[in-house]
Amino acid sequence: MPRWFVALFLLVAFASAGSAQDKKRVAVLDFDYATVQSGVAAIFGSNVDVGKGITDLLVTNLVKSGVYSVIERKALDKVLAEQNFSNSDRADVNSAAKLARILGVDAIITGSVTQFGRDDKSTNVSGGGLGKLTGRFGLGGLSSRESKAVVGITARIINTETAEILGVAEGKGESTRSGTSLLGAGGSSTAVGGGAGDMSSSNFANTILGEAVNKAVQSVAAQLDQDAGKMPTRKVKVDGLVADSTNGTLILNVGSKAGVKVGDHLEVRRASREIKDPATGKVLRRIEEKVGEVVITEVDEGSSVGTFKGDSPAKVGDTVVTGP
């Protein structure tokens, strides 16, 4: 294999690795859908959490674009449960910023569903018999004419440190097709089958409501990508200690609250000697030497776990710091 090819391959690999490390790390909270909840129940025949469904679609779009590094839902849900984070907290900027600090992310994205249903402009609402037919017709009532599906969502990017709103995105999606049903050609919510509440399913995507949802989400995702540059570069300096060292696995006394994230590479250092004031005996400076590196594999709020590599084993009490 030619040397120039190997060199080019390594250059691209290092560039890709650097690009991945430069990504802003965000968490996306489930969108609030309280303002459209009654209409959602009318469309699906039961209360479906469309906020969660829209959030999942947004995360998928953000991951595909590659602008952000998005925290996994399992990790997010675990912290939400531990912090007793309620649905009402999703709309509170200060609560969201606090959660972001615990998660160790650069920013958090919150949002709301503002419109979800039929295009009211082409719908005649009839008061009689609506309760019997909510499984067949969507938000807005009955109409002798076909109507389009319309979905509106808003999103905000919140600064971790200051709770400042860095960017706002608004997306509105409208189906190109129209029909007497939002969920299928047959005019019944059962046309979507088991995927009625799963917005990532192909069944839902093929409905006129699914078309409108996807357009709104794609619009918001594109706007959020453009706002990535508004997020300040946050240099986190980790300073902790090794609490346990067993067979190359270290447990540290610092976690997400101190800015530690899964994948971080931290230096493990050990004091080799102390410089003392000859007059008072006070320690003026500790001279430390690097003994190895730990790669973080697990993080909670107050501690973290990582794999150690070094010439000699790490010891309890060794210092763990951010590398140069």
HUCOR-V932661 format. One record per pair of residues at least 4 apart in sequence whose ideal C-beta (glycine too) atoms are under 6 Angstrom apart, sorted by sequence separation. I is the first residue (numbers start at 0). J is the second residue. D is the distance in Angstrom with one decimal. If there is no record, write none. Layout:
i=I j=J d=D
i=I j=J d=D
This chain:
i=0 j=4 d=5.6
i=32 j=36 d=5.9
i=35 j=39 d=5.7
i=43 j=47 d=4.5
i=70 j=74 d=5.5
i=72 j=76 d=5.9
i=78 j=82 d=6.0
i=84 j=88 d=5.1
i=132 j=136 d=5.4
i=142 j=146 d=5.7
i=191 j=195 d=4.3
i=253 j=257 d=4.0
i=259 j=263 d=5.9
i=313 j=317 d=5.2
i=70 j=75 d=5.5
i=79 j=84 d=4.3
i=99 j=104 d=5.1
i=117 j=122 d=5.2
i=136 j=141 d=5.7
i=158 j=163 d=4.3
i=185 j=190 d=4.7
i=198 j=203 d=5.3
i=204 j=209 d=4.3
i=244 j=249 d=5.4
i=254 j=259 d=5.5
i=275 j=280 d=5.6
i=276 j=281 d=4.6
i=298 j=303 d=4.6
i=40 j=46 d=4.9
i=61 j=67 d=5.2
i=88 j=94 d=4.1
i=180 j=186 d=4.0
i=182 j=188 d=4.9
i=194 j=200 d=3.2
i=203 j=209 d=4.3
i=253 j=259 d=5.5
i=307 j=313 d=5.0
i=62 j=69 d=5.5
i=157 j=164 d=6.0
i=158 j=165 d=5.4
i=179 j=186 d=5.2
i=183 j=190 d=2.5
i=243 j=250 d=4.1
i=275 j=282 d=5.6
i=276 j=283 d=5.5
i=297 j=304 d=4.1
i=39 j=47 d=5.7
i=61 j=69 d=5.4
i=99 j=107 d=4.0
i=182 j=190 d=5.5
i=194 j=202 d=4.0
i=241 j=249 d=5.4
i=242 j=250 d=4.9
i=295 j=303 d=5.3
i=296 j=304 d=5.6
i=155 j=164 d=5.2
i=156 j=165 d=4.5
i=182 j=191 d=4.9
i=194 j=203 d=5.2
i=273 j=282 d=5.1
i=274 j=283 d=4.9
i=296 j=305 d=5.6
i=39 j=49 d=5.4
i=156 j=166 d=4.4
i=192 j=202 d=5.5
i=242 j=252 d=4.7
i=274 j=284 d=4.4
i=295 j=305 d=4.4
i=58 j=69 d=5.5
i=129 j=140 d=5.7
i=191 j=202 d=4.9
i=294 j=305 d=5.4
i=95 j=107 d=4.9
i=155 j=167 d=5.4
i=191 j=203 d=5.6
i=239 j=251 d=5.0
i=240 j=252 d=5.1
i=273 j=285 d=5.3
i=293 j=305 d=3.9
i=294 j=306 d=5.2
i=239 j=252 d=5.2
i=95 j=109 d=5.4
i=154 j=168 d=4.6
i=198 j=212 d=6.0
i=239 j=253 d=3.3
i=272 j=286 d=5.0
i=293 j=307 d=4.9
i=125 j=140 d=5.6
i=270 j=285 d=4.6
i=271 j=286 d=5.3
i=124 j=140 d=3.7
i=125 j=141 d=4.5
i=153 j=169 d=5.0
i=291 j=307 d=5.7
i=292 j=308 d=5.6
i=32 j=49 d=5.1
i=122 j=139 d=4.4
i=270 j=287 d=5.4
i=271 j=288 d=5.0
i=291 j=308 d=5.5
i=32 j=50 d=4.0
i=152 j=170 d=5.3
i=291 j=309 d=2.0
i=31 j=50 d=5.8
i=123 j=142 d=4.9
i=268 j=287 d=4.2
i=290 j=309 d=5.0
i=30 j=50 d=3.9
i=89 j=109 d=5.7
i=117 j=137 d=5.1
i=119 j=139 d=5.3
i=122 j=142 d=4.5
i=151 j=171 d=4.7
i=237 j=257 d=5.9
i=29 j=50 d=4.9
i=116 j=137 d=5.1
i=117 j=138 d=5.5
i=237 j=258 d=5.9
i=268 j=289 d=5.4
i=269 j=290 d=5.1
i=290 j=311 d=6.0
i=29 j=51 d=4.7
i=116 j=138 d=2.6
i=117 j=139 d=3.5
i=150 j=172 d=4.8
i=237 j=259 d=5.7
i=30 j=53 d=5.1
i=78 j=101 d=5.9
i=116 j=139 d=5.5
i=183 j=206 d=5.6
i=235 j=258 d=3.4
i=266 j=289 d=5.5
i=267 j=290 d=5.4
i=30 j=54 d=5.3
i=78 j=102 d=5.8
i=122 j=146 d=5.0
i=149 j=173 d=5.1
i=182 j=206 d=4.9
i=267 j=291 d=4.8
i=29 j=54 d=4.8
i=121 j=146 d=4.4
i=147 j=173 d=5.6
i=148 j=174 d=4.3
i=181 j=207 d=6.0
i=182 j=208 d=5.9
i=267 j=293 d=5.6
i=27 j=54 d=5.6
i=147 j=174 d=4.8
i=181 j=208 d=4.1
i=118 j=146 d=5.0
i=237 j=265 d=5.9
i=264 j=292 d=5.8
i=265 j=293 d=5.2
i=117 j=146 d=4.9
i=118 j=147 d=4.4
i=178 j=207 d=5.7
i=147 j=177 d=4.7
i=264 j=294 d=5.6
i=27 j=58 d=5.4
i=118 j=149 d=4.9
i=146 j=177 d=5.7
i=176 j=207 d=5.1
i=145 j=177 d=4.2
i=263 j=295 d=4.4
i=145 j=178 d=5.1
i=148 j=181 d=5.1
i=174 j=207 d=3.9
i=70 j=104 d=6.0
i=145 j=179 d=5.6
i=261 j=295 d=5.6
i=114 j=149 d=5.8
i=115 j=150 d=5.4
i=174 j=210 d=4.4
i=259 j=295 d=6.0
i=114 j=151 d=3.4
i=174 j=211 d=4.8
i=261 j=298 d=5.5
i=113 j=151 d=4.3
i=173 j=211 d=5.7
i=172 j=211 d=4.1
i=259 j=298 d=5.4
i=112 j=152 d=5.4
i=113 j=153 d=5.9
i=25 j=67 d=5.0
i=110 j=152 d=5.9
i=111 j=153 d=5.4
i=172 j=214 d=3.0
i=110 j=153 d=5.9
i=172 j=215 d=3.4
i=255 j=298 d=5.1
i=23 j=67 d=5.5
i=24 j=68 d=4.6
i=25 j=69 d=5.9
i=26 j=70 d=4.5
i=110 j=154 d=3.8
i=137 j=181 d=3.7
i=171 j=215 d=5.8
i=249 j=293 d=5.1
i=254 j=298 d=5.3
i=256 j=300 d=5.0
i=259 j=303 d=4.8
i=22 j=67 d=5.9
i=170 j=215 d=4.2
i=254 j=299 d=5.2
i=255 j=300 d=5.4
i=22 j=68 d=4.3
i=108 j=154 d=5.8
i=109 j=155 d=5.4
i=254 j=300 d=5.2
i=267 j=313 d=5.2
i=254 j=301 d=4.8
i=108 j=156 d=5.6
i=170 j=218 d=3.5
i=254 j=302 d=4.8
i=269 j=317 d=5.1
i=26 j=75 d=5.4
i=170 j=219 d=3.8
i=254 j=303 d=5.0
i=106 j=156 d=5.2
i=107 j=157 d=5.1
i=267 j=317 d=5.2
i=268 j=318 d=4.5
i=135 j=186 d=5.2
i=168 j=219 d=4.5
i=135 j=187 d=5.5
i=251 j=303 d=4.8
i=267 j=319 d=5.6
i=106 j=159 d=5.8
i=105 j=159 d=6.0
i=134 j=188 d=5.2
i=168 j=222 d=3.6
i=250 j=304 d=5.5
i=265 j=319 d=5.1
i=266 j=320 d=5.4
i=168 j=223 d=5.3
i=249 j=305 d=5.3
i=266 j=322 d=4.8
i=31 j=89 d=5.3
i=249 j=307 d=5.0
i=31 j=90 d=5.6
i=100 j=159 d=5.5
i=148 j=207 d=4.4
i=99 j=159 d=4.3
i=148 j=208 d=4.3
i=166 j=226 d=3.3
i=247 j=307 d=5.2
i=28 j=89 d=5.0
i=96 j=157 d=5.5
i=150 j=211 d=4.3
i=50 j=112 d=5.9
i=95 j=157 d=5.1
i=149 j=211 d=5.8
i=150 j=212 d=5.0
i=96 j=159 d=6.0
i=148 j=211 d=4.1
i=152 j=215 d=5.1
i=166 j=229 d=5.5
i=165 j=229 d=4.7
i=249 j=313 d=5.7
i=92 j=157 d=5.7
i=150 j=215 d=4.5
i=154 j=219 d=5.1
i=165 j=230 d=6.0
i=96 j=162 d=3.8
i=152 j=219 d=5.8
i=251 j=319 d=5.4
i=93 j=162 d=5.1
i=244 j=313 d=4.6
i=92 j=162 d=5.0
i=156 j=226 d=5.7
i=241 j=313 d=5.4
i=241 j=315 d=5.6
i=26 j=102 d=5.3
i=241 j=317 d=4.4
i=35 j=112 d=5.4
i=26 j=104 d=4.9
i=38 j=116 d=5.0
i=25 j=104 d=5.6
i=24 j=104 d=4.7
i=30 j=110 d=4.2
i=31 j=111 d=4.6
i=32 j=112 d=4.1
i=35 j=115 d=4.2
i=239 j=319 d=4.7
i=24 j=105 d=5.1
i=25 j=106 d=5.1
i=26 j=107 d=5.1
i=27 j=108 d=4.6
i=28 j=109 d=5.0
i=30 j=111 d=5.9
i=23 j=105 d=4.6
i=30 j=112 d=5.5
i=238 j=320 d=5.5
i=25 j=108 d=5.7
i=237 j=321 d=4.7
i=236 j=321 d=5.1
i=44 j=134 d=4.7
i=41 j=133 d=4.2
i=42 j=137 d=4.4
i=42 j=138 d=5.8
i=41 j=138 d=5.8
i=38 j=138 d=3.4
i=106 j=230 d=5.5
i=105 j=230 d=5.7
i=105 j=233 d=5.8
i=42 j=181 d=5.9
i=56 j=198 d=5.6
i=44 j=188 d=5.3
i=55 j=199 d=5.9
i=43 j=188 d=5.7
i=52 j=198 d=3.6
i=47 j=196 d=4.3
i=43 j=195 d=5.6
i=103 j=255 d=3.8
i=102 j=255 d=5.9
i=101 j=255 d=5.7
i=103 j=258 d=5.8
i=103 j=260 d=4.8
i=66 j=224 d=4.5
i=57 j=216 d=5.3
i=61 j=220 d=5.7
i=56 j=216 d=4.6
i=60 j=220 d=3.7
i=64 j=224 d=5.2
i=66 j=227 d=5.0
i=57 j=220 d=5.8
i=101 j=300 d=5.4
i=23 j=227 d=5.6
i=23 j=230 d=5.0
